[in-house]
Amino acid sequence: MYKIKQIPEDFIVIESSSLSPKEKGSYALVRLKKKNLNTQDACHKIAQFLRIPSKLISCAGNKDKRAITEQSCSIKTRSNDIKELQIPDIDLEVLGRIDRPVSLGILDGNHFKITIRNIESLPEKKERFINYFGPQRFGHQNVDVGRAIVQKDFKKVCELLDVEGSNYVQELQNHGVKKLLFYVHAYQSFIWNKVVEKVVEEEINVTSVYLPGFGMEFDNDYVKEIMKSVMKEEGVKKRDFIIRQLPDLSVEGSSRAIYARAEGLVINELEDDELNVGKKKVLLEFFLQKGCYATEFISQFLTEQ
């Protein structure tokens, strides 16, 4: 069985964005370079060093923990302490200033350099893959929390997140809507994966499928029936994605391409694997558009050899 991420150096991610820094602005635009830390933990450490709330730090995406990654972030501060930051496995480069915080929309995609270990032969070049959401999207309870939010079971949400108090909606508001929206998105992704798996199995001729939400639409009756069947199994309906108690968690849904492509794929020469005796390793280099998962590409790339 192939191995990735045996060491952080095996998984290098460099984010590409369209941001243009200026000399003035309310936010410092920085390039965050980190090793063996997820984005949330890195931002928390930076916030502690700068003595500011974590909510004043925004990033365009969440990067893998067991990896070396570079990404754009914004910090709402006028302090020069950023340049003095000294935290193990974290490096910040100040690029300039911007007027608004960094958000998901500014991300173009990511360049990857991934070492695949514990293999015996060189894989054949294959760029196209099914655009599934990767397992890191779901964690160990992200889907359960998201499902409970959509089903309006706020007591269960609080229990799963260890949020104390009897006024569940108020406690969740205090917990942070931005954090909760991540769970709703995870639940959308879970349903999308299940629907697309059936669409691919049945060879339905469509190029995209809507992420579930109160505004989702269908051009194909077969896909519509599959979505209805999956949502029935989940015990949710289209209108359930309107969260009146916590309006900022309501999601309309959006179209997502069924297939994606690893652009500019380079397969380097096979080498001896120093971490797995008697096995080989290979370095892959490629670019993925935002929202695509390198782990899914690798999995399908190697499974179908």
Buried (B, 14 or more C-beta within 10 A) or exposed (E): EBBBBBEBEBBBBBBBBEBEBEEEBEBBBBBBBBBBBBBBEBBBBBBEBBEBEBEBBBBBBBBBBBBBBBBBBBBBBEEEEBEEBEBEEBBBEBBBBBEEBBEEEBBEBBBBBBBBBBBEEEBEEBEEBBBBBBEBBBEEBBBBBBBBBBBBBBEBBBBBBEBEEEEBBEBBBEBEBEEBBBBBBBBBBBBBBBBBBBBEEEEBEEEBBBBBBBEBEBEBEBBBEBBBEBBEEBEBEBEBBBBEEBEEBBBEBEEBBBEBBBEEBEBEEBEEBEEBEEBBBBBBBBBBBBBBBBBBBBBBBBEEE
